[in-house]
Amino acid sequence: MSNCVAVERRGPVARVRMQRGTNNAIAPDLTDALEATFSELAADGDCRVVVLESAHERYFSVGADLSGMGFDRSAPDAEERVLELVRRTARGFQAIEACPKPVIARINGHALGGGCELALCCDYRVMVEDGRSRIGQTEASLGIMPGAGGSQRLVRLIGRARALPLLLEARRLSATEAAAIGLVDRAVPPGELDREVDELALGFAGAATFALGLIKDAVNRGQDLPLAQALEVEARNFARAVLSEDAVAGIVAFFQRTKPEFKGR
């Protein structure tokens, strides 16, 4: 496992802990490690839910490692070199978004720029409200723009009318402000952060995660398709879900009025 990422398994819950430098600045070593880790967990039948968290007390991720962005503007291949870096970063983020298990971001501190983009790839964002921590796409304040999905995922999450001002003004929101517009799902006091994340993770650990993965896939693939094509994606995923072991367990339990024991397959 990379020095940038550590994985702790607690039964069906996998906790992916970012530990790059002092603040999890986004760079190829971190995003490559995230890509490898989430690809491995996606294929792990014993993993039912993933928590993405930080090893650093005051930071989830502060965004791009600017020290690695000193490109030679006069080089003939300058634009291609930038594109390769961005695409490499995007692959790591897309592995998180495509993971067929529920992914919860435990946001314990600042999630700015690329750190916000990272959180947007997760299914749930639980953020500490400590009067200090902020989240937002802050790239415009540096004369750049989001490059790993921020201008696209943010709009899809909260809508253009809310997202565009945040992007143009590089606003930094508290957890409470972010929760009010749907950027984060829950804003919780420091003493309740772990309890909220653990309760959410344990709830998913016993859920029909095979079906949840198919729901994620239908939403992710269908949102940009014409309705007829999106409905076909849903129909095919429905067929797979109905034929799963979890569906048998769920339907039998429904008629027997018992609690189903899902296996995630």
Secondary structure as GFF3:
##gff-version 3
##sequence-region A 1 265
A	DSSP	beta_strand	5	10	.	.	.	ID=ss1
A	DSSP	beta_strand	13	18	.	.	.	ID=ss2
A	DSSP	alpha_helix	28	42	.	.	.	ID=ss3
A	DSSP	beta_strand	49	54	.	.	.	ID=ss4
A	DSSP	beta_strand	59	61	.	.	.	ID=ss5
A	DSSP	three_ten_helix	66	68	.	.	.	ID=ss6
A	DSSP	alpha_helix	78	98	.	.	.	ID=ss7
A	DSSP	beta_strand	103	107	.	.	.	ID=ss8
A	DSSP	beta_strand	110	112	.	.	.	ID=ss9
A	DSSP	alpha_helix	114	120	.	.	.	ID=ss10
A	DSSP	beta_strand	124	128	.	.	.	ID=ss11
A	DSSP	beta_strand	135	136	.	.	.	ID=ss12
A	DSSP	three_ten_helix	139	142	.	.	.	ID=ss13
A	DSSP	alpha_helix	150	158	.	.	.	ID=ss14
A	DSSP	alpha_helix	160	169	.	.	.	ID=ss15
A	DSSP	alpha_helix	175	180	.	.	.	ID=ss16
A	DSSP	beta_strand	186	188	.	.	.	ID=ss17
A	DSSP	three_ten_helix	190	192	.	.	.	ID=ss18
A	DSSP	alpha_helix	193	205	.	.	.	ID=ss19
A	DSSP	alpha_helix	209	222	.	.	.	ID=ss20
A	DSSP	alpha_helix	227	242	.	.	.	ID=ss21
A	DSSP	alpha_helix	245	256	.	.	.	ID=ss22
###
